[in-house]
Amino acid sequence: MASISVFFVLLFSLFSLSSFSEAYSSPPLKKGLSWTFYKSSCPNLESIVRKELKKVFKKDIGLAAALLRIHFHDCFVKGCDGSVLLDGSASGPSEQDAPPNLTLRPAGFKVIDDLQDRVEKECGRVVSCADITALAARDSVALSGGPDYSVPLGRRDGLNFATRNTTLANLPAPTSDADTLIAALSKKNLDATDLVALSGGHTIGIGHCPSFTDRLYPTQDSTMDEDYADILYETCPAVDTPNTTVLDIRTPNLFDNKYYVDLMKREGLFTSDQDLYTNDITKPIVKRFAKNETLFFEHFAYSMVKMGQLSVLTGKKGEIRANCSERNPESRDYLSSVVDEDEHAEL
């Protein structure tokens, strides 16, 4: 009887692993998106973006994480419509002014503006800032050593940005545990595997002390490695110290699977990172990705394409901005800064 039980356990494990890596090329495309959307109107789009980003990263590789993070923060709030790129106005603050976005690097937004200028010179005003943001995120991953995946295009730019409360409600805090994250992502049709895969974006980038010092003060989080905690105490001698540290202590500027090794070594920076290895649902996925970088890359690419289609605007919805940080003049004339919920309705 025991041998039969072991057989079924092994069989289930093999099935799980094979189903994990099987046919994860791309999720279904939303109406209006296409793999070849700019084939005629801007055929050199992707080569332009990549060529420019190679120059950018040669000077500052840290901008790769900044651009990836901007794409995440854009998609999770109002959908992937470039709303996070918009500056505030006299009628109200922008998404950038909401607490979760205060640490987004201004240099990252400038890179997107520069890319938009370069693309428009080549093709005219045909490519949305939302699509440029998605491509910049993909190239940030690929040029840092991660997977090079195809990005469906055809997004249009939103006419409004989200309110402060909407932004806060849609961007889970770094203090969130895995159950909270699973529940939050499920509302966006993203599952636990998507959560763990997308969290792997923390293999590059930095974290700010106030985002994780709750794990140090007043008492140290028991799930944190002692030696790792000592390093963090030196970086953050007080709760609100305005310092930063790398998210992946092993290979901070290389997009690889060492983030998951960090978690298994109890060296995840945020609660939202480390709890992925504590939670019964996400722990097995962390272990698989730590052992198999190819598997992680496959799932990360799949989940990025899936996330990159959240509440996209296509067809005649939204606009193609002349300036990524401003709505077009014809839009500013009659729109307020309050989000229009119908803007992202299905076509």
Salt bridges, closest charged atoms under 4 A:
GLU46 OE1 - ARG138 NH2 2.70
GLU52 OE2 - LYS55 NZ 3.59
GLU52 OE2 - ARG118 NE 3.85
ASP60 OD2 - ARG105 NH2 2.86
ASP81 OD2 - LYS78 NZ 2.91
ASP81 OD2 - HIS344 NE2 2.92
ASP114 OD2 - LYS110 NZ 2.85
GLU122 OE1 - ARG118 NH1 3.71
ASP131 OD1 - ARG155 NH1 2.71
ASP139 OD1 - ARG50 NH2 2.66
ASP139 OD1 - ARG138 NE 2.58
ASP148 OD2 - ARG50 NH1 2.81
ASP148 OD1 - ARG138 NE 3.94
ASP194 OD2 - LYS306 NZ 2.72
ASP221 OD2 - ARG215 NE 2.97
ASP262 OD1 - ARG250 NH1 2.58
GLU267 OE1 - ARG250 NH1 2.52
ASP273 OD1 - HIS202 ND1 2.88
GLU326 OE1 - ARG332 NH1 3.64
GLU343 OE1 - LYS78 NZ 3.72
